[in-house]
Each structure stands twice: as C-alpha cells, then as structure tokens.
Amino acid sequence: AKEGKVLILRPNHLLNSFESDVRKLEMAYWHGYRMTKEKMKKIKFLLAAAAIFAATGLSAQTVSEVNTKFNEAAALIQAKDFGAAIPVLEQTIEMGLNAGADASATVQQAQKLLPTCYFQYGLSLCKESRFDEALTVLDSAMQYAELFQDVKVLGNSRKLISQTYTVMGADAFNNQQ
C-alpha cells in the first residue's frame, strides 16, 4: 500500500447520526460548511498536488531517465535558476512515481529541493519588486514545505510573505503622498 497525505474534516464534537432536531442538523451543516471553507485553500492545493503526482501523461519511465531529469534540475539549481528548476523537479517527481520504487530515492531528493526552489524563486522576485508574482510563488513554497515537511522553508516563506506585504503597504502609502 502507498503512504499518502489525507486531509480530514470533522467536527470538534460528537454528532448523533439519528438526530431529528432540524435546528441541530442545520447547525452541524453550517459548522461543516465553515470548516470546509476555512480549509479550501489546502483542499485545492492537495487536489492540485494529486493531479501532478497522479498524471498519467508520461509513459513508464526508467530510473535512468528519472536520474537524468533530476541532474538537469540540479544543474539549474547550481546556476541559481530556481524558476526554471521548479518544473524540472516537478517532472522528476512525476517520472519517478511512474518509474516505481527503484526511483524513490531520486523522488525524495526532488521533493526535498522543490520547496527550497519555490522559496528562492520567490525571494528573487521580491528583489526585482515583482511582489504579486512573489506572493504566489511563496505561497507555493509554503504549501510544498508543509506537504514535504520542510519546517525551515515553511518558516522562511511565512516571514518573507509578511515582509513582502509590509513593503507593498509602505509603497502604497508613500505613493499616495
């Protein structure tokens, strides 16, 4: 069996499945609705990640092809071209999952690098004052960091997002004077 990620939405209190009080049923419905709405960003991200990883567009890959693709990503990272490395890492992961267990070490390496590349690309966009793009990329960095359990990139991404909003607010304020 494959190990994966699951998002569980459940109430913080017990529900009676044979409840006949319509008011209580309605309260339970709205409680679930609010919980889902609060988690919608995470739900959408997990669905997008599942689509990337479950894509069947590629034919069966060999471990050698996966390693070649990973080395291509590594060269882009070495050249500090993080924006170009991101899709190559995503392809590496997809190919590796299609190749099977023999490619799992390479897939894990790519998964470890993906949040860092998103963060570094977001940082470079901030340095170019491309803040809106940077925020989107940094949000992806946070999502992948959470998915692949990279606490350092998660914290750094949150901090940089906060700093980016601060700069954007200061720019907006200064431009009105």
PAVO-510062 format. One line per field, with one value per residue (C-alpha): x, y, z. Coordinates in pm, 1 decimal. Layout:
<sites>
px X  ...
py Y  ...
pz Z  ...
</sites>
This chain:
<sites>
px 0.0  117.6  159.2  -2.9  -146.4  -503.3  -699.2  -967.1  -1250.3  -1451.3  -1646.5  -1491.7  -1791.2  -1985.4  -2282.2  -2585.7  -2640.3  -3005.8  -3066.2  -3424.1  -3390.5  -3369.9  -3203.2  -2916.8  -2881.3  -2866.9  -2603.7  -2395.6  -2429.9  -2311.2  -2028.4  -1907.4  -1955.1  -1741.7  -1469.6  -1455.0  -1446.1  -1158.6  -963.7  -1049.6  -703.6  -543.0  -800.4  -733.8  -359.7  -384.5  -602.5  -351.8  -63.8  -256.0  -310.7  61.4  161.8  -113.1  -77.7  -64.1  50.9  400.4  475.2  659.2  990.3  1319.1  1526.0  1797.1  1554.3  1445.0  1805.8  1882.6  1587.6  1696.9  2050.6  1900.2  1721.0  2038.2  2230.2  1962.2  1975.4  2356.8  2316.9  2066.1  1790.5  1529.8  1231.1  1344.9  1433.0  1080.5  904.0  1200.9  1179.9  804.3  867.8  1132.4  882.4  613.0  852.3  990.8  647.0  576.4  909.5  825.1  1010.7  1355.8  1335.6  1213.5  1548.0  1557.3  1192.7  1267.5  1564.1  1345.5  1071.8  1327.8  1453.2  1115.3  1008.7  1354.1  1341.5  999.3  1129.5  1445.3  1247.2  1001.1  1293.3  1441.3  1103.3  1089.2  1434.4  1302.4  1000.0  764.9  568.8  240.6  423.0  646.0  348.9  202.4  535.7  595.5  250.3  350.9  674.1  470.4  233.4  513.2  713.4  414.2  348.9  711.0  761.4  1033.2  995.8  1278.5  1139.9  790.0  907.5  1122.2  835.2  594.1  846.7  916.9  545.2  497.7  790.8  660.2  319.6  493.2  694.1  384.4  192.5  474.5  499.9  125.4  136.8  437.9  286.0  -23.3  180.4
py 0.0  351.3  602.6  936.4  1252.3  1281.3  1587.7  1504.3  1745.3  1650.2  1838.6  1908.1  1749.0  1424.0  1416.1  1196.5  1036.5  978.8  1339.7  1451.8  1811.4  2012.5  2304.8  2082.1  1931.0  2277.4  2387.7  2077.8  2150.7  2511.6  2402.9  2164.6  2431.3  2682.8  2422.6  2333.6  2697.1  2764.8  2467.2  2527.9  2661.1  2348.6  2124.3  2288.2  2253.5  1884.7  1822.8  2004.5  1807.9  1484.5  1582.0  1644.7  1319.8  1106.2  1234.8  951.6  1153.1  1007.4  655.4  429.5  589.4  423.7  507.4  632.8  882.0  999.7  1048.8  1238.6  1470.3  1522.0  1607.8  1864.0  2024.1  2010.4  2197.7  2468.8  2496.1  2517.4  2804.9  2963.7  2947.2  2841.2  2939.8  2706.6  2430.2  2411.3  2249.0  2016.8  1899.9  1851.1  1642.4  1444.2  1363.1  1265.6  1049.9  891.5  798.5  638.9  453.1  288.4  203.6  193.5  571.0  654.3  795.5  1040.0  1133.9  1207.3  1427.2  1620.0  1658.6  1793.2  2053.4  2167.8  2388.2  2548.4  2629.9  2789.0  2994.7  3105.0  3194.6  3395.3  3572.7  3665.4  3801.9  4015.6  4152.9  4252.3  4422.6  4174.3  4137.3  3995.1  3715.1  3661.7  3614.9  3345.5  3163.4  3197.4  3056.4  2751.6  2733.0  2720.6  2457.5  2230.4  2286.1  2172.8  1878.7  1761.3  1862.5  2122.9  2333.6  2573.1  2669.7  2694.0  2944.1  3141.2  3161.4  3290.8  3552.0  3667.8  3686.2  3909.6  4127.9  4149.5  4270.0  4526.7  4659.7  4664.9  4857.1  5106.3  5157.3  5216.2  5461.1  5650.1  5670.4  5845.7  6128.7
pz 0.0  -76.9  201.0  128.9  272.2  392.5  493.2  747.4  815.9  1120.6  1381.9  1718.4  1889.5  1850.9  1618.7  1659.5  1318.4  1406.1  1509.8  1449.1  1569.8  1247.1  1425.5  1545.2  1198.1  1045.7  1299.0  1217.3  844.0  880.8  1109.5  836.0  571.6  763.7  831.2  462.4  357.3  600.5  461.4  94.1  4.8  147.3  -22.7  -359.4  -309.1  -219.3  -523.3  -744.6  -593.8  -650.3  -1013.0  -1060.0  -897.0  -1048.9  -1402.7  -1650.0  -1947.8  -1933.4  -2037.1  -1798.4  -1711.0  -1636.1  -1332.6  -1567.7  -1727.1  -1382.5  -1274.6  -1595.9  -1535.6  -1173.5  -1287.2  -1524.9  -1228.8  -1018.4  -1290.1  -1296.7  -917.2  -929.0  -1177.9  -935.9  -1200.0  -946.9  -1160.1  -1437.5  -1190.2  -1046.0  -1344.9  -1398.3  -1035.5  -1072.4  -1385.9  -1198.2  -924.4  -1172.9  -1376.2  -1060.8  -937.2  -1275.4  -1263.1  -932.9  -614.9  -776.9  -831.9  -480.9  -361.1  -652.3  -596.4  -230.9  -327.7  -573.8  -312.9  -67.1  -317.6  -452.5  -155.4  -143.6  -514.9  -477.4  -184.5  -365.4  -677.9  -465.8  -299.2  -636.7  -749.5  -433.6  -509.2  -854.4  -688.9  -859.7  -538.9  -668.5  -851.1  -549.9  -318.2  -543.8  -562.4  -187.7  -119.2  -325.9  -126.5  194.8  58.6  -66.0  252.5  452.4  220.5  230.5  596.3  545.7  858.5  771.3  429.8  577.6  839.6  596.3  346.9  609.1  718.6  362.8  281.1  584.6  483.8  126.1  242.6  462.9  168.0  -54.4  211.9  258.4  -118.4  -143.5  145.4  4.3  -344.0  -205.0  -52.2
</sites>
